[in-house]
Amino acid sequence: MNKQELHGVFPVLQMPLADNDEVDEPCLDREIDFLFGSGADGAVLAMASEINCLTDNSRDRVVGRVVSAVA
């Protein structure tokens, strides 16, 4: 496995939730677009992003969506 160094700006994504506490996926897409449009080098999902409050299915969907968006 090759070791890669991370460098630059990696903001923590804020998890946008709809009124029903489901992830607002279109809003998440806009957030990611904004971050990269502003020069971010990556993005991070962390405890601060409410990831721990999501169901397993929602968490899997969000992680997949973020990975696809930042690829």
C-alpha positions as CSV (number, residue, x, y, z in Angstrom):
1,M,0.0,0.0,0.0
2,N,1.3,3.4,-0.9
3,K,1.4,6.0,1.8
4,Q,-0.2,9.3,0.7
5,E,0.3,12.5,2.6
6,L,-2.8,14.7,3.2
7,H,-2.3,18.4,3.0
8,G,-4.5,21.4,2.5
9,V,-7.9,22.3,3.8
10,F,-10.3,19.5,4.9
11,P,-13.5,21.0,6.3
12,V,-15.9,18.9,8.4
13,L,-19.2,18.6,6.6
14,Q,-22.2,19.8,8.5
15,M,-25.0,17.3,8.1
16,P,-28.1,19.0,6.7
17,L,-31.2,17.5,8.1
18,A,-34.7,18.0,6.9
19,D,-37.7,18.6,9.2
20,N,-38.2,14.8,9.5
21,D,-34.6,14.4,10.7
22,E,-33.6,12.6,7.4
23,V,-30.5,13.8,5.6
24,D,-31.3,16.5,3.1
25,E,-29.2,15.0,0.3
26,P,-29.6,17.8,-2.3
27,C,-28.4,20.2,0.4
28,L,-25.4,18.0,1.2
29,D,-24.5,17.9,-2.5
30,R,-24.6,21.7,-2.6
31,E,-22.4,21.9,0.5
32,I,-19.8,19.7,-1.1
33,D,-19.9,21.7,-4.3
34,F,-19.5,24.9,-2.4
35,L,-16.5,23.5,-0.4
36,F,-14.7,22.4,-3.5
37,G,-15.6,25.5,-5.4
38,S,-14.1,27.5,-2.5
39,G,-10.8,25.6,-2.8
40,A,-11.1,22.8,-0.2
41,D,-8.7,19.9,-0.8
42,G,-11.1,17.3,0.7
43,A,-13.9,16.9,3.1
44,V,-14.4,15.1,6.4
45,L,-17.3,13.4,8.1
46,A,-16.9,13.4,11.8
47,M,-18.8,13.4,15.1
48,A,-19.3,17.1,14.6
49,S,-21.3,16.3,11.4
50,E,-24.0,14.4,13.3
51,I,-22.9,11.2,11.5
52,N,-23.4,9.3,14.8
53,C,-27.1,10.3,15.0
54,L,-28.0,8.6,11.6
55,T,-29.3,5.1,11.2
56,D,-27.0,2.6,9.7
57,N,-28.8,2.8,6.3
58,S,-28.6,6.6,6.3
59,R,-25.0,6.6,7.3
60,D,-24.1,4.2,4.5
61,R,-26.0,6.3,2.0
62,V,-24.3,9.5,3.1
63,V,-20.8,8.0,3.1
64,G,-21.4,6.6,-0.4
65,R,-22.8,9.9,-1.6
66,V,-19.8,11.9,-0.2
67,V,-17.3,9.5,-1.6
68,S,-18.8,9.7,-5.0
69,A,-19.0,13.5,-4.9
70,V,-15.4,14.0,-3.8
71,A,-13.9,11.3,-6.1
